[in-house]
Amino acid sequence: MIWNSVSEFWAMGGYGDYVWGSFGVTALFMAIEVAQVRYERQKTLQQLRLMQEAQTDTLDLPA
């Protein structure tokens, strides 16, 4: 397909709303996925640190 102007490119032969909307929704969900993975990773690392501290505290108790 050949476009004679930038506006024709963005219009995509009348399907521009669908095409660019699909790209936008996909990009949004990909960004949400990255943010969620980062949050869950930090949460898991924090839980592991707490578990490690609890285990260390238990081992340090005098008998």
Buried (B, 14 or more C-beta within 10 A) or exposed (E): EEEEEEEEEEBBEEEBEEEEEEEEEEEEEEEEEEEEEEEEEEEEEEEEEEEEEEEEEEEEEEE
